[in-house]
Amino acid sequence: MADFADFDSFFGPDPAWAALPASPAMNLRELDDAYELSLALPDADPSNLDVRLDGRLLSVSSHQDTRTASTSSSQSFSSRVLLPGPVDPDASFQVTNENSRICIRIPKPAAATASGKP
């Protein structure tokens, strides 16, 4: 039984784990002409997101401060995703808020969409 003395602490709450910032749920899908990344950020304003594309590496970050008369909070997140295939380096990507989800659409190169291959 001595081997199991610390067993409960293994599954107990870890203060360091609880202190980590929450990351939004993410979904990446490949369409014929683009890649779409959706993030579960219900109250996010697309203009407050920092979205950068470096080759196939898509970086998304946000920082939002909220203040009321009695409280204040600060939320931030940062995420990077390697897209599965080529992207059009000259095309601009779209960032929208659809049904409380941020949607980032990155076009594929014209040659990839014409041949049906990334």
Biopython code that builds the backbone (N, CA, C, O; Angstrom):
import numpy as np
from Bio.PDB.StructureBuilder import StructureBuilder

atoms = [
    (1, "MET", "N", (0.808, -1.199, 0.000)),
    (1, "MET", "CA", (0.000, 0.000, 0.000)),
    (1, "MET", "C", (0.855, 1.269, 0.000)),
    (1, "MET", "O", (0.377, 2.341, -0.370)),
    (2, "ALA", "N", (2.083, 1.151, 0.403)),
    (2, "ALA", "CA", (2.943, 2.330, 0.428)),
    (2, "ALA", "C", (3.141, 2.900, -0.979)),
    (2, "ALA", "O", (3.339, 4.104, -1.138)),
    (3, "ASP", "N", (3.088, 2.041, -1.996)),
    (3, "ASP", "CA", (3.246, 2.503, -3.378)),
    (3, "ASP", "C", (2.100, 3.402, -3.817)),
    (3, "ASP", "O", (2.269, 4.234, -4.708)),
    (4, "PHE", "N", (0.951, 3.241, -3.206)),
    (4, "PHE", "CA", (-0.220, 4.009, -3.589)),
    (4, "PHE", "C", (-0.484, 5.209, -2.682)),
    (4, "PHE", "O", (-1.515, 5.866, -2.828)),
    (5, "ALA", "N", (0.400, 5.503, -1.769)),
    (5, "ALA", "CA", (0.190, 6.596, -0.817)),
    (5, "ALA", "C", (0.075, 7.940, -1.511)),
    (5, "ALA", "O", (-0.710, 8.783, -1.076)),
    (6, "ASP", "N", (0.827, 8.167, -2.568)),
    (6, "ASP", "CA", (0.803, 9.436, -3.283)),
    (6, "ASP", "C", (-0.076, 9.400, -4.534)),
    (6, "ASP", "O", (-0.062, 10.340, -5.328)),
    (7, "PHE", "N", (-0.831, 8.334, -4.711)),
    (7, "PHE", "CA", (-1.619, 8.151, -5.921)),
    (7, "PHE", "C", (-2.629, 9.279, -6.132)),
    (7, "PHE", "O", (-2.788, 9.756, -7.256)),
    (8, "ASP", "N", (-3.313, 9.712, -5.069)),
    (8, "ASP", "CA", (-4.313, 10.775, -5.192)),
    (8, "ASP", "C", (-3.685, 12.093, -5.626)),
    (8, "ASP", "O", (-4.304, 12.844, -6.380)),
    (9, "SER", "N", (-2.484, 12.390, -5.174)),
    (9, "SER", "CA", (-1.857, 13.644, -5.552)),
    (9, "SER", "C", (-1.491, 13.670, -7.041)),
    (9, "SER", "O", (-1.373, 14.739, -7.640)),
    (10, "PHE", "N", (-1.315, 12.485, -7.627)),
    (10, "PHE", "CA", (-1.011, 12.415, -9.055)),
    (10, "PHE", "C", (-2.177, 12.928, -9.890)),
    (10, "PHE", "O", (-1.968, 13.576, -10.916)),
    (11, "PHE", "N", (-3.403, 12.643, -9.457)),
    (11, "PHE", "CA", (-4.587, 13.061, -10.198)),
    (11, "PHE", "C", (-5.211, 14.329, -9.643)),
    (11, "PHE", "O", (-6.210, 14.805, -10.183)),
    (12, "GLY", "N", (-4.656, 14.881, -8.590)),
    (12, "GLY", "CA", (-5.195, 16.093, -7.995)),
    (12, "GLY", "C", (-4.893, 17.320, -8.836)),
    (12, "GLY", "O", (-4.068, 17.259, -9.747)),
    (13, "PRO", "N", (-5.549, 18.429, -8.544)),
    (13, "PRO", "CA", (-5.315, 19.660, -9.306)),
    (13, "PRO", "C", (-3.897, 20.183, -9.107)),
    (13, "PRO", "O", (-3.382, 20.201, -7.989)),
    (14, "ASP", "N", (-3.295, 20.594, -10.166)),
    (14, "ASP", "CA", (-1.948, 21.146, -10.140)),
    (14, "ASP", "C", (-2.052, 22.652, -10.308)),
    (14, "ASP", "O", (-2.549, 23.113, -11.336)),
    (15, "PRO", "N", (-1.600, 23.438, -9.330)),
    (15, "PRO", "CA", (-1.721, 24.902, -9.435)),
    (15, "PRO", "C", (-1.039, 25.474, -10.676)),
    (15, "PRO", "O", (-1.539, 26.436, -11.260)),
    (16, "ALA", "N", (0.076, 24.908, -11.085)),
    (16, "ALA", "CA", (0.769, 25.407, -12.276)),
    (16, "ALA", "C", (-0.067, 25.156, -13.525)),
    (16, "ALA", "O", (-0.130, 26.004, -14.415)),
    (17, "TRP", "N", (-0.708, 23.991, -13.591)),
    (17, "TRP", "CA", (-1.560, 23.671, -14.738)),
    (17, "TRP", "C", (-2.770, 24.604, -14.774)),
    (17, "TRP", "O", (-3.154, 25.078, -15.844)),
    (18, "ALA", "N", (-3.366, 24.867, -13.625)),
    (18, "ALA", "CA", (-4.543, 25.728, -13.557)),
    (18, "ALA", "C", (-4.206, 27.169, -13.929)),
    (18, "ALA", "O", (-5.079, 27.907, -14.387)),
    (19, "ALA", "N", (-2.967, 27.573, -13.739)),
    (19, "ALA", "CA", (-2.569, 28.956, -14.025)),
    (19, "ALA", "C", (-2.307, 29.212, -15.505)),
    (19, "ALA", "O", (-2.202, 30.368, -15.917)),
    (20, "LEU", "N", (-2.199, 28.154, -16.315)),
    (20, "LEU", "CA", (-1.943, 28.339, -17.737)),
    (20, "LEU", "C", (-3.135, 29.005, -18.407)),
    (20, "LEU", "O", (-4.278, 28.716, -18.053)),
    (21, "PRO", "N", (-2.890, 29.893, -19.368)),
    (21, "PRO", "CA", (-4.007, 30.539, -20.049)),
    (21, "PRO", "C", (-4.762, 29.537, -20.912)),
    (21, "PRO", "O", (-4.182, 28.596, -21.454)),
    (22, "ALA", "N", (-6.060, 29.759, -21.027)),
    (22, "ALA", "CA", (-6.883, 28.881, -21.848)),
    (22, "ALA", "C", (-6.591, 29.145, -23.320)),
    (22, "ALA", "O", (-6.402, 30.291, -23.728)),
    (23, "SER", "N", (-6.557, 28.104, -24.094)),
    (23, "SER", "CA", (-6.372, 28.234, -25.535)),
    (23, "SER", "C", (-7.709, 27.955, -26.212)),
    (23, "SER", "O", (-8.426, 27.033, -25.822)),
    (24, "PRO", "N", (-8.039, 28.741, -27.216)),
    (24, "PRO", "CA", (-9.321, 28.500, -27.886)),
    (24, "PRO", "C", (-9.268, 27.226, -28.723)),
    (24, "PRO", "O", (-8.214, 26.842, -29.231)),
    (25, "ALA", "N", (-10.418, 26.585, -28.856)),
    (25, "ALA", "CA", (-10.503, 25.415, -29.727)),
    (25, "ALA", "C", (-10.265, 25.871, -31.159)),
    (25, "ALA", "O", (-10.729, 26.936, -31.566)),
    (26, "MET", "N", (-9.536, 25.054, -31.920)),
    (26, "MET", "CA", (-9.151, 25.414, -33.280)),
    (26, "MET", "C", (-9.520, 24.283, -34.230)),
    (26, "MET", "O", (-9.482, 23.107, -33.868)),
    (27, "ASN", "N", (-9.878, 24.662, -35.453)),
    (27, "ASN", "CA", (-10.158, 23.678, -36.481)),
    (27, "ASN", "C", (-9.577, 24.181, -37.793)),
    (27, "ASN", "O", (-9.822, 25.324, -38.180)),
    (28, "LEU", "N", (-8.813, 23.346, -38.479)),
    (28, "LEU", "CA", (-8.237, 23.697, -39.774)),
    (28, "LEU", "C", (-8.823, 22.755, -40.809)),
    (28, "LEU", "O", (-8.811, 21.536, -40.637)),
    (29, "ARG", "N", (-9.338, 23.336, -41.892)),
    (29, "ARG", "CA", (-9.842, 22.497, -42.971)),
    (29, "ARG", "C", (-9.306, 22.995, -44.301)),
    (29, "ARG", "O", (-9.064, 24.186, -44.497)),
    (30, "GLU", "N", (-9.128, 22.045, -45.205)),
    (30, "GLU", "CA", (-8.615, 22.370, -46.526)),
    (30, "GLU", "C", (-9.756, 22.315, -47.524)),
    (30, "GLU", "O", (-10.457, 21.309, -47.627)),
    (31, "LEU", "N", (-9.936, 23.400, -48.256)),
    (31, "LEU", "CA", (-10.931, 23.482, -49.312)),
    (31, "LEU", "C", (-10.218, 23.409, -50.661)),
    (31, "LEU", "O", (-8.988, 23.385, -50.709)),
    (32, "ASP", "N", (-10.968, 23.376, -51.742)),
    (32, "ASP", "CA", (-10.347, 23.319, -53.069)),
    (32, "ASP", "C", (-9.490, 24.546, -53.358)),
    (32, "ASP", "O", (-8.440, 24.434, -53.992)),
    (33, "ASP", "N", (-9.932, 25.720, -52.896)),
    (33, "ASP", "CA", (-9.236, 26.956, -53.247)),
    (33, "ASP", "C", (-8.579, 27.675, -52.073)),
    (33, "ASP", "O", (-7.938, 28.709, -52.264)),
    (34, "ALA", "N", (-8.731, 27.141, -50.862)),
    (34, "ALA", "CA", (-8.208, 27.862, -49.687)),
    (34, "ALA", "C", (-8.085, 26.921, -48.487)),
    (34, "ALA", "O", (-8.564, 25.787, -48.499)),
    (35, "TYR", "N", (-7.426, 27.439, -47.455)),
    (35, "TYR", "CA", (-7.395, 26.809, -46.140)),
    (35, "TYR", "C", (-8.227, 27.694, -45.223)),
    (35, "TYR", "O", (-8.182, 28.919, -45.334)),
    (36, "GLU", "N", (-8.985, 27.084, -44.319)),
    (36, "GLU", "CA", (-9.767, 27.845, -43.353)),
    (36, "GLU", "C", (-9.421, 27.394, -41.945)),
    (36, "GLU", "O", (-9.489, 26.212, -41.610)),
    (37, "LEU", "N", (-9.050, 28.367, -41.136)),
    (37, "LEU", "CA", (-8.779, 28.119, -39.727)),
    (37, "LEU", "C", (-9.882, 28.799, -38.947)),
    (37, "LEU", "O", (-10.122, 29.993, -39.126)),
    (38, "SER", "N", (-10.561, 28.052, -38.075)),
    (38, "SER", "CA", (-11.582, 28.663, -37.233)),
    (38, "SER", "C", (-11.172, 28.511, -35.775)),
    (38, "SER", "O", (-10.650, 27.476, -35.361)),
    (39, "LEU", "N", (-11.421, 29.565, -35.011)),
    (39, "LEU", "CA", (-11.048, 29.628, -33.596)),
    (39, "LEU", "C", (-12.284, 29.959, -32.771)),
    (39, "LEU", "O", (-13.067, 30.829, -33.154)),
    (40, "ALA", "N", (-12.467, 29.287, -31.660)),
    (40, "ALA", "CA", (-13.584, 29.562, -30.771)),
    (40, "ALA", "C", (-13.236, 30.744, -29.879)),
    (40, "ALA", "O", (-12.713, 30.575, -28.777)),
    (41, "LEU", "N", (-13.531, 31.935, -30.368)),
    (41, "LEU", "CA", (-13.314, 33.178, -29.623)),
    (41, "LEU", "C", (-14.613, 33.970, -29.678)),
    (41, "LEU", "O", (-14.743, 34.865, -30.513)),
    (42, "PRO", "N", (-15.585, 33.665, -28.807)),
    (42, "PRO", "CA", (-16.938, 34.193, -28.931)),
    (42, "PRO", "C", (-17.056, 35.717, -29.002)),
    (42, "PRO", "O", (-17.847, 36.217, -29.803)),
    (43, "ASP", "N", (-16.321, 36.458, -28.217)),
    (43, "ASP", "CA", (-16.487, 37.909, -28.195)),
    (43, "ASP", "C", (-15.367, 38.642, -28.917)),
    (43, "ASP", "O", (-15.211, 39.851, -28.745)),
    (44, "ALA", "N", (-14.600, 37.943, -29.707)),
    (44, "ALA", "CA", (-13.429, 38.557, -30.333)),
    (44, "ALA", "C", (-13.826, 39.434, -31.518)),
    (44, "ALA", "O", (-14.733, 39.116, -32.287)),
    (45, "ASP", "N", (-13.121, 40.531, -31.628)),
    (45, "ASP", "CA", (-13.267, 41.436, -32.758)),
    (45, "ASP", "C", (-12.129, 41.115, -33.724)),
    (45, "ASP", "O", (-10.962, 41.196, -33.341)),
    (46, "PRO", "N", (-12.443, 40.751, -34.968)),
    (46, "PRO", "CA", (-11.383, 40.395, -35.922)),
    (46, "PRO", "C", (-10.308, 41.473, -36.066)),
    (46, "PRO", "O", (-9.154, 41.160, -36.361)),
    (47, "SER", "N", (-10.674, 42.733, -35.863)),
    (47, "SER", "CA", (-9.683, 43.807, -35.998)),
    (47, "SER", "C", (-8.686, 43.832, -34.839)),
    (47, "SER", "O", (-7.645, 44.481, -34.939)),
    (48, "ASN", "N", (-8.989, 43.134, -33.738)),
    (48, "ASN", "CA", (-8.072, 43.069, -32.598)),
    (48, "ASN", "C", (-7.110, 41.891, -32.675)),
    (48, "ASN", "O", (-6.280, 41.712, -31.785)),
    (49, "LEU", "N", (-7.212, 41.092, -33.720)),
    (49, "LEU", "CA", (-6.322, 39.946, -33.879)),
    (49, "LEU", "C", (-5.100, 40.348, -34.692)),
    (49, "LEU", "O", (-5.191, 41.146, -35.626)),
    (50, "ASP", "N", (-3.971, 39.791, -34.327)),
    (50, "ASP", "CA", (-2.746, 39.958, -35.108)),
    (50, "ASP", "C", (-2.542, 38.654, -35.867)),
    (50, "ASP", "O", (-2.172, 37.635, -35.283)),
    (51, "VAL", "N", (-2.786, 38.696, -37.177)),
    (51, "VAL", "CA", (-2.685, 37.509, -38.019)),
    (51, "VAL", "C", (-1.551, 37.740, -39.008)),
    (51, "VAL", "O", (-1.541, 38.725, -39.746)),
    (52, "ARG", "N", (-0.597, 36.815, -39.008)),
    (52, "ARG", "CA", (0.571, 36.930, -39.899)),
    (52, "ARG", "C", (0.786, 35.611, -40.615)),
    (52, "ARG", "O", (0.563, 34.532, -40.067)),
    (53, "LEU", "N", (1.227, 35.733, -41.858)),
    (53, "LEU", "CA", (1.525, 34.563, -42.660)),
    (53, "LEU", "C", (2.960, 34.673, -43.135)),
    (53, "LEU", "O", (3.323, 35.625, -43.826)),
    (54, "ASP", "N", (3.781, 33.692, -42.760)),
    (54, "ASP", "CA", (5.180, 33.645, -43.166)),
    (54, "ASP", "C", (5.394, 32.320, -43.890)),
    (54, "ASP", "O", (5.633, 31.289, -43.262)),
    (55, "GLY", "N", (5.306, 32.360, -45.216)),
    (55, "GLY", "CA", (5.341, 31.108, -45.974)),
    (55, "GLY", "C", (4.084, 30.327, -45.676)),
    (55, "GLY", "O", (2.975, 30.804, -45.919)),
    (56, "ARG", "N", (4.252, 29.123, -45.148)),
    (56, "ARG", "CA", (3.106, 28.287, -44.763)),
    (56, "ARG", "C", (2.772, 28.394, -43.278)),
    (56, "ARG", "O", (1.826, 27.758, -42.813)),
    (57, "LEU", "N", (3.531, 29.188, -42.527)),
    (57, "LEU", "CA", (3.317, 29.316, -41.088)),
    (57, "LEU", "C", (2.344, 30.455, -40.800)),
    (57, "LEU", "O", (2.636, 31.619, -41.077)),
    (58, "LEU", "N", (1.193, 30.111, -40.244)),
    (58, "LEU", "CA", (0.172, 31.092, -39.886)),
    (58, "LEU", "C", (0.255, 31.340, -38.386)),
    (58, "LEU", "O", (0.155, 30.404, -37.592)),
    (59, "SER", "N", (0.438, 32.606, -37.995)),
    (59, "SER", "CA", (0.500, 32.986, -36.581)),
    (59, "SER", "C", (-0.697, 33.868, -36.256)),
    (59, "SER", "O", (-1.007, 34.810, -36.986)),
    (60, "VAL", "N", (-1.361, 33.552, -35.153)),
    (60, "VAL", "CA", (-2.524, 34.315, -34.709)),
    (60, "VAL", "C", (-2.321, 34.641, -33.241)),
    (60, "VAL", "O", (-2.016, 33.758, -32.439)),
    (61, "SER", "N", (-2.493, 35.919, -32.887)),
    (61, "SER", "CA", (-2.393, 36.300, -31.477)),
    (61, "SER", "C", (-3.399, 37.404, -31.183)),
    (61, "SER", "O", (-3.859, 38.114, -32.077)),
    (62, "SER", "N", (-3.720, 37.523, -29.912)),
    (62, "SER", "CA", (-4.694, 38.522, -29.486)),
    (62, "SER", "C", (-4.419, 38.898, -28.037)),
    (62, "SER", "O", (-3.940, 38.088, -27.243)),
    (63, "HIS", "N", (-4.732, 40.133, -27.718)),
    (63, "HIS", "CA", (-4.658, 40.606, -26.331)),
    (63, "HIS", "C", (-5.850, 41.518, -26.115)),
    (63, "HIS", "O", (-6.076, 42.448, -26.889)),
    (64, "GLN", "N", (-6.612, 41.253, -25.062)),
    (64, "GLN", "CA", (-7.816, 42.035, -24.803)),
    (64, "GLN", "C", (-7.913, 42.340, -23.311)),
    (64, "GLN", "O", (-7.871, 41.439, -22.473)),
    (65, "ASP", "N", (-8.044, 43.621, -22.996)),
    (65, "ASP", "CA", (-8.253, 44.063, -21.611)),
    (65, "ASP", "C", (-9.711, 44.453, -21.445)),
    (65, "ASP", "O", (-10.289, 45.119, -22.304)),
    (66, "THR", "N", (-10.304, 44.031, -20.326)),
    (66, "THR", "CA", (-11.689, 44.371, -20.013)),
    (66, "THR", "C", (-11.719, 44.995, -18.631)),
    (66, "THR", "O", (-11.183, 44.436, -17.674)),
    (67, "ARG", "N", (-12.347, 46.152, -18.534)),
    (67, "ARG", "CA", (-12.444, 46.831, -17.235)),
    (67, "ARG", "C", (-13.888, 47.241, -16.967)),
    (67, "ARG", "O", (-14.593, 47.724, -17.853)),
    (68, "THR", "N", (-14.305, 47.032, -15.718)),
    (68, "THR", "CA", (-15.589, 47.529, -15.245)),
    (68, "THR", "C", (-15.303, 48.376, -14.017)),
    (68, "THR", "O", (-14.144, 48.583, -13.656)),
    (69, "ALA", "N", (-16.334, 48.856, -13.387)),
    (69, "ALA", "CA", (-16.149, 49.693, -12.199)),
    (69, "ALA", "C", (-15.470, 48.927, -11.064)),
    (69, "ALA", "O", (-14.737, 49.517, -10.270)),
    (70, "SER", "N", (-15.709, 47.616, -10.981)),
    (70, "SER", "CA", (-15.161, 46.860, -9.851)),
    (70, "SER", "C", (-14.122, 45.803, -10.232)),
    (70, "SER", "O", (-13.437, 45.277, -9.356)),
    (71, "THR", "N", (-13.996, 45.491, -11.496)),
    (71, "THR", "CA", (-13.054, 44.435, -11.882)),
    (71, "THR", "C", (-12.297, 44.802, -13.152)),
    (71, "THR", "O", (-12.681, 45.701, -13.901)),
    (72, "SER", "N", (-11.240, 44.095, -13.358)),
    (72, "SER", "CA", (-10.523, 44.197, -14.629)),
    (72, "SER", "C", (-9.948, 42.821, -14.947)),
    (72, "SER", "O", (-9.597, 42.055, -14.049)),
    (73, "SER", "N", (-9.861, 42.528, -16.220)),
    (73, "SER", "CA", (-9.285, 41.255, -16.635)),
    (73, "SER", "C", (-8.502, 41.459, -17.919)),
    (73, "SER", "O", (-8.724, 42.410, -18.669)),
    (74, "SER", "N", (-7.604, 40.561, -18.139)),
    (74, "SER", "CA", (-6.768, 40.608, -19.335)),
    (74, "SER", "C", (-6.681, 39.197, -19.896)),
    (74, "SER", "O", (-6.386, 38.246, -19.173)),
    (75, "GLN", "N", (-6.942, 39.072, -21.196)),
    (75, "GLN", "CA", (-6.863, 37.777, -21.838)),
    (75, "GLN", "C", (-5.956, 37.889, -23.045)),
    (75, "GLN", "O", (-6.015, 38.869, -23.788)),
    (76, "SER", "N", (-5.123, 36.894, -23.239)),
    (76, "SER", "CA", (-4.279, 36.872, -24.423)),
    (76, "SER", "C", (-4.046, 35.424, -24.837)),
    (76, "SER", "O", (-4.114, 34.504, -24.022)),
    (77, "PHE", "N", (-3.774, 35.253, -26.106)),
    (77, "PHE", "CA", (-3.405, 33.944, -26.599)),
    (77, "PHE", "C", (-2.539, 34.127, -27.836)),
    (77, "PHE", "O", (-2.544, 35.179, -28.475)),
    (78, "SER", "N", (-1.806, 33.088, -28.151)),
    (78, "SER", "CA", (-0.967, 33.079, -29.330)),
    (78, "SER", "C", (-0.906, 31.645, -29.826)),
    (78, "SER", "O", (-0.744, 30.709, -29.043)),
    (79, "SER", "N", (-1.036, 31.486, -31.132)),
    (79, "SER", "CA", (-0.998, 30.150, -31.704)),
    (79, "SER", "C", (-0.369, 30.208, -33.086)),
    (79, "SER", "O", (-0.511, 31.194, -33.810)),
    (80, "ARG", "N", (0.327, 29.137, -33.438)),
    (80, "ARG", "CA", (0.928, 29.034, -34.777)),
    (80, "ARG", "C", (0.524, 27.705, -35.375)),
    (80, "ARG", "O", (0.471, 26.684, -34.690)),
    (81, "VAL", "N", (0.236, 27.737, -36.680)),
    (81, "VAL", "CA", (-0.194, 26.541, -37.396)),
    (81, "VAL", "C", (0.571, 26.466, -38.706)),
    (81, "VAL", "O", (0.655, 27.450, -39.440)),
    (82, "LEU", "N", (1.132, 25.295, -39.000)),
    (82, "LEU", "CA", (1.782, 25.080, -40.278)),
    (82, "LEU", "C", (0.728, 24.554, -41.243)),
    (82, "LEU", "O", (0.175, 23.472, -41.043)),
    (83, "LEU", "N", (0.453, 25.326, -42.290)),
    (83, "LEU", "CA", (-0.555, 24.933, -43.261)),
    (83, "LEU", "C", (-0.052, 23.735, -44.063)),
    (83, "LEU", "O", (1.148, 23.622, -44.312)),
    (84, "PRO", "N", (-0.958, 22.836, -44.473)),
    (84, "PRO", "CA", (-0.530, 21.575, -45.088)),
    (84, "PRO", "C", (0.019, 21.685, -46.506)),
    (84, "PRO", "O", (0.594, 20.720, -47.010)),
    (85, "GLY", "N", (-0.138, 22.811, -47.151)),
    (85, "GLY", "CA", (0.342, 22.931, -48.529)),
    (85, "GLY", "C", (0.669, 24.374, -48.854)),
    (85, "GLY", "O", (0.677, 25.231, -47.970)),
    (86, "PRO", "N", (0.940, 24.645, -50.133)),
    (86, "PRO", "CA", (1.352, 25.996, -50.536)),
    (86, "PRO", "C", (0.218, 27.014, -50.384)),
    (86, "PRO", "O", (-0.962, 26.670, -50.446)),
    (87, "VAL", "N", (0.605, 28.259, -50.186)),
    (87, "VAL", "CA", (-0.350, 29.361, -50.121)),
    (87, "VAL", "C", (0.057, 30.404, -51.157)),
    (87, "VAL", "O", (1.196, 30.424, -51.623)),
    (88, "ASP", "N", (-0.875, 31.253, -51.503)),
    (88, "ASP", "CA", (-0.603, 32.321, -52.453)),
    (88, "ASP", "C", (0.051, 33.460, -51.691)),
    (88, "ASP", "O", (-0.624, 34.119, -50.900)),
    (89, "PRO", "N", (1.344, 33.722, -51.897)),
    (89, "PRO", "CA", (2.042, 34.741, -51.116)),
    (89, "PRO", "C", (1.554, 36.161, -51.385)),
    (89, "PRO", "O", (1.748, 37.048, -50.553)),
    (90, "ASP", "N", (0.919, 36.388, -52.547)),
    (90, "ASP", "CA", (0.460, 37.728, -52.892)),
    (90, "ASP", "C", (-1.001, 37.991, -52.534)),
    (90, "ASP", "O", (-1.443, 39.140, -52.529)),
    (91, "ALA", "N", (-1.734, 36.957, -52.242)),
    (91, "ALA", "CA", (-3.157, 37.118, -51.935)),
    (91, "ALA", "C", (-3.333, 37.541, -50.478)),
    (91, "ALA", "O", (-2.540, 37.177, -49.609)),
    (92, "SER", "N", (-4.370, 38.302, -50.235)),
    (92, "SER", "CA", (-4.643, 38.698, -48.853)),
    (92, "SER", "C", (-5.623, 37.695, -48.244)),
    (92, "SER", "O", (-6.496, 37.172, -48.937)),
    (93, "PHE", "N", (-5.475, 37.434, -46.961)),
    (93, "PHE", "CA", (-6.366, 36.504, -46.293)),
    (93, "PHE", "C", (-7.511, 37.285, -45.660)),
    (93, "PHE", "O", (-7.393, 38.483, -45.402)),
    (94, "GLN", "N", (-8.611, 36.597, -45.414)),
    (94, "GLN", "CA", (-9.795, 37.210, -44.827)),
    (94, "GLN", "C", (-9.949, 36.746, -43.389)),
    (94, "GLN", "O", (-9.759, 35.568, -43.086)),
    (95, "VAL", "N", (-10.296, 37.677, -42.500)),
    (95, "VAL", "CA", (-10.558, 37.355, -41.100)),
    (95, "VAL", "C", (-11.963, 37.854, -40.784)),
    (95, "VAL", "O", (-12.234, 39.052, -40.869)),
    (96, "THR", "N", (-12.860, 36.931, -40.418)),
    (96, "THR", "CA", (-14.243, 37.295, -40.121)),
    (96, "THR", "C", (-14.685, 36.634, -38.822)),
    (96, "THR", "O", (-14.035, 35.710, -38.333)),
    (97, "ASN", "N", (-15.786, 37.112, -38.272)),
    (97, "ASN", "CA", (-16.409, 36.508, -37.103)),
    (97, "ASN", "C", (-17.735, 35.917, -37.568)),
    (97, "ASN", "O", (-18.674, 36.649, -37.879)),
    (98, "GLU", "N", (-17.805, 34.592, -37.613)),
    (98, "GLU", "CA", (-18.993, 33.887, -38.071)),
    (98, "GLU", "C", (-19.519, 33.006, -36.952)),
    (98, "GLU", "O", (-18.849, 32.066, -36.525)),
    (99, "ASN", "N", (-20.732, 33.314, -36.474)),
    (99, "ASN", "CA", (-21.368, 32.508, -35.427)),
    (99, "ASN", "C", (-20.476, 32.359, -34.199)),
    (99, "ASN", "O", (-20.323, 31.260, -33.667)),
    (100, "SER", "N", (-19.892, 33.458, -33.754)),
    (100, "SER", "CA", (-19.024, 33.488, -32.562)),
    (100, "SER", "C", (-17.743, 32.689, -32.734)),
    (100, "SER", "O", (-17.148, 32.258, -31.746)),
    (101, "ARG", "N", (-17.312, 32.486, -33.961)),
    (101, "ARG", "CA", (-16.037, 31.837, -34.260)),
    (101, "ARG", "C", (-15.276, 32.716, -35.228)),
    (101, "ARG", "O", (-15.827, 33.184, -36.225)),
    (102, "ILE", "N", (-14.013, 32.938, -34.933)),
    (102, "ILE", "CA", (-13.158, 33.681, -35.854)),
    (102, "ILE", "C", (-12.780, 32.732, -36.991)),
    (102, "ILE", "O", (-12.339, 31.609, -36.749)),
    (103, "CYS", "N", (-12.950, 33.181, -38.210)),
    (103, "CYS", "CA", (-12.619, 32.369, -39.376)),
    (103, "CYS", "C", (-11.545, 33.100, -40.188)),
    (103, "CYS", "O", (-11.728, 34.253, -40.577)),
    (104, "ILE", "N", (-10.434, 32.420, -40.437)),
    (104, "ILE", "CA", (-9.336, 32.978, -41.231)),
    (104, "ILE", "C", (-9.238, 32.130, -42.493)),
    (104, "ILE", "O", (-9.021, 30.920, -42.430)),
    (105, "ARG", "N", (-9.400, 32.781, -43.635)),
    (105, "ARG", "CA", (-9.370, 32.089, -44.931)),
    (105, "ARG", "C", (-8.128, 32.517, -45.685)),
    (105, "ARG", "O", (-7.933, 33.702, -45.953)),
    (106, "ILE", "N", (-7.275, 31.535, -46.032)),
    (106, "ILE", "CA", (-6.011, 31.783, -46.722)),
    (106, "ILE", "C", (-6.084, 31.126, -48.104)),
    (106, "ILE", "O", (-6.212, 29.905, -48.190)),
    (107, "PRO", "N", (-6.004, 31.915, -49.192)),
    (107, "PRO", "CA", (-6.116, 31.343, -50.537)),
    (107, "PRO", "C", (-4.921, 30.461, -50.898)),
    (107, "PRO", "O", (-3.793, 30.698, -50.466)),
    (108, "LYS", "N", (-5.202, 29.448, -51.694)),
    (108, "LYS", "CA", (-4.153, 28.611, -52.274)),
    (108, "LYS", "C", (-3.682, 29.283, -53.564)),
    (108, "LYS", "O", (-4.393, 30.125, -54.114)),
    (109, "PRO", "N", (-2.502, 28.925, -54.048)),
    (109, "PRO", "CA", (-2.054, 29.463, -55.335)),
    (109, "PRO", "C", (-2.998, 29.021, -56.459)),
    (109, "PRO", "O", (-3.596, 27.947, -56.385)),
    (110, "ALA", "N", (-3.129, 29.848, -57.492)),
    (110, "ALA", "CA", (-4.026, 29.548, -58.605)),
    (110, "ALA", "C", (-3.659, 28.226, -59.275)),
    (110, "ALA", "O", (-4.559, 27.487, -59.672)),
    (111, "ALA", "N", (-2.384, 27.901, -59.414)),
    (111, "ALA", "CA", (-1.939, 26.669, -60.061)),
    (111, "ALA", "C", (-2.408, 25.449, -59.253)),
    (111, "ALA", "O", (-2.774, 24.427, -59.834)),
    (112, "ALA", "N", (-2.398, 25.553, -57.929)),
    (112, "ALA", "CA", (-2.815, 24.415, -57.086)),
    (112, "ALA", "C", (-4.306, 24.174, -57.198)),
    (112, "ALA", "O", (-4.746, 23.025, -57.208)),
    (113, "THR", "N", (-5.103, 25.254, -57.283)),
    (113, "THR", "CA", (-6.547, 25.065, -57.388)),
    (113, "THR", "C", (-6.944, 24.588, -58.771)),
    (113, "THR", "O", (-7.922, 23.852, -58.903)),
    (114, "ALA", "N", (-6.213, 24.986, -59.811)),
    (114, "ALA", "CA", (-6.533, 24.552, -61.178)),
    (114, "ALA", "C", (-6.241, 23.078, -61.377)),
    (114, "ALA", "O", (-6.988, 22.384, -62.067)),
    (115, "SER", "N", (-5.157, 22.591, -60.779)),
    (115, "SER", "CA", (-4.803, 21.177, -60.957)),
    (115, "SER", "C", (-5.496, 20.275, -59.946)),
    (115, "SER", "O", (-5.506, 19.054, -60.106)),
    (116, "GLY", "N", (-6.084, 20.879, -58.891)),
    (116, "GLY", "CA", (-6.714, 20.083, -57.864)),
    (116, "GLY", "C", (-5.740, 19.502, -56.866)),
    (116, "GLY", "O", (-6.127, 18.710, -56.007)),
    (117, "LYS", "N", (-4.462, 19.892, -56.970)),
    (117, "LYS", "CA", (-3.438, 19.403, -56.043)),
    (117, "LYS", "C", (-2.831, 20.578, -55.313)),
    (117, "LYS", "O", (-2.627, 21.638, -55.906)),
    (118, "PRO", "N", (-2.526, 20.402, -53.983)),
    (118, "PRO", "CA", (-1.857, 21.484, -53.259)),
    (118, "PRO", "C", (-0.420, 21.632, -53.680)),
    (118, "PRO", "O", (0.287, 22.499, -53.167)),
]
sb = StructureBuilder()
sb.init_structure("model")
sb.init_model(0)
sb.init_chain("A")
sb.init_seg("    ")
for serial, (resi, resn, name, xyz) in enumerate(atoms, 1):
    if name == "N":
        sb.init_residue(resn, " ", resi, " ")
    sb.init_atom(name, np.array(xyz, "f"), 0.0, 1.0, " ", f" {name:<3s}", serial, name[0])
structure = sb.get_structure()
